[in-house]
Each structure stands twice: as C-alpha cells, then as structure tokens.
C-alpha cells in the first residue's frame, strides 16, 4: 500500500520535504550527544519486526480567505501478526476541493485472506455507493504494499513512511529544531514558521513526534500563502498513529 496521500497525495505524508533543498547542500555538523544516543539504534529492520499492527489517521482542512473549502480524512489499519492472515483497510473521506476522480467523496479498500482460490488474498474496493470491485493477489504483492507503510528504500535510506529514523539523521543540520522529552521516550521536531517560496510568500510550520524506534506518533503541518491577517489560502494537516 502506498500511504502517501497520507503522508501527500499517501500518509503530505513527506514531513521533511520542505527542507529537501537545504539538506542537499548539508555539510557535516557536530550533533548533540542526546540526539546521537536517542537515534543510534534506529533500524528499519527492527521496526518491521516489532510493529505488526497500526492505526493511522490523516486529516486535512483547506481554507480560502478564512472560509472552509474542503476536508480530507484518511484512515488506515493493518494486521500482520499471523502469516497467511494479513489484513488491511484504507478509507478516504473527502469534501469540497479534495473531491477528484482519484479521491471521490468516499473510497474504501479492504484486503483480506480468502480460501478456495488460486490467489490467497482479495482486495475489495468500494467507491461511494458503487458495486464493490474485487481483485485477487498473492501474499508477496500484498506484503510490498504493507511494507510501504514503514517506508520506501532510496539511495539515502528509507523515507515516505511512518519510519522517520533515516530522515531524522539526514536532518541533523536542523538539530536546533529537535528536542528529546524529559523522560527520554520521544523526539520532537518543530520547524517554526518558515518560508517555502519567497516569490509566492508561502509559509509553513512542520511539527512531528517519534518514539524511541523512530516511528511517527503524530505530526502537524500547517501553512498559508499570504502572510497577513486573512491569508488567501491556508491549511492544516495532522497525522496520528497508534501501534
């Protein structure tokens, strides 16, 4: 499954994307010891073995001149605790400007095991009130979708998933925006309001919280494109995940 609406359209969903240009020219920095200690055991292999279930919620609102113009909610759950009996459910709820051919007012995609068929899993897709569409797939194909929840492999590590470990290490240049909780259980990142595009005046704020395994727990992405009291376009997008 590709959760990236969720993270953008799947799960905005890359939270560090607004920093990408800066990261590309990043030089080595002296990283605070507390950050090195917190992140030293981050591992995609560990989280894939440890996190076999998840409940994910993404919500976004967009406004024009203060008036709500659209909402989007995406929920995703999966269970990989028992081989051969994996399940997942993905739902989209859209209003206003978020309704498109790809994302109708309502869409639900459920994948679950079946018996008596050459391919052991069925993917059932429901769009609005239409008759469900059934597709069949093998376990290997389903696992590719499930594993995308954690992240997708790139030359620089895993990204675009709920595992933020590699993204955090790549962003140590911005360690002043990172804090470890007093109990040592969480890392938070808060960019403060930054200018995305000086020509357009786009401003955004990025916040997220991960646990000691580098797995996302919550995030807030908000912004507007005209820095005055009644911005022309503004948005807020949140993600909350439980495991």
HUDA-V496065 format. One line per field, one symbol per residue. ss: DSSP state (h for helix, s for strand, l for the rest). psi: psi as a letter, one per 40 degrees, with the letter a starting at -180 (. if undefined). burial: b if it has 9 or more other C-alpha atoms within 8 Angstrom, else e. A space follows every 10 residues. Layout:
ss: ???
psi: ???
burial: ???
This chain:
ss: llllsllsll llllllhhhh hhhhllllll llhhhhhhhl lllhhhhhhh llssssssss ssssllssss sssssssssl llllllssss ssssssllll lllllsssss ssslllllll ssssssslll llssssslhh hhhhhhhlll lsssllsssl llslhhhhhh lhhhhhhsss lllllsssss lllsssslll lsssssssss slllssssss ssssllllll llssssssss ssl
psi: igegccfd.. .d.hdedeed ddddehiiih hidddddded ehhddddddd geiihhhhhi ihihfehhei ihhhihiihf dhhefiiihh ihhiibeehi ddgadhhhhh hiiiifidhe ihhhhhhbei hihhiiiidd dddddddedd ihhideahif aeheddddde eddfdeeiih ideeeihihh dihihdhdde ehhihhhihi aeeehhdiih hiiiehgadg idhiihhihh hi.
burial: bebbbbbbbb bbbbbeeeee eebeeeeeee eeeebbebbe ebebebbbee ebbbbbbbbb bbbbebeebb bbbbbbbbbb eeeeebbbbb bbbbbeebbe eebbbbbbbb bbbeeeeeeb bbbbbbbeee eeeeebbbbe ebebbbbbbb bbeeeeebbb bbbbbbbeee bbbebeebbb beeebbbbbb bebebbeeee bbbbbbbbbb bbbbbbbbbb bbbbbbbeee bbbbbbbbbb bee
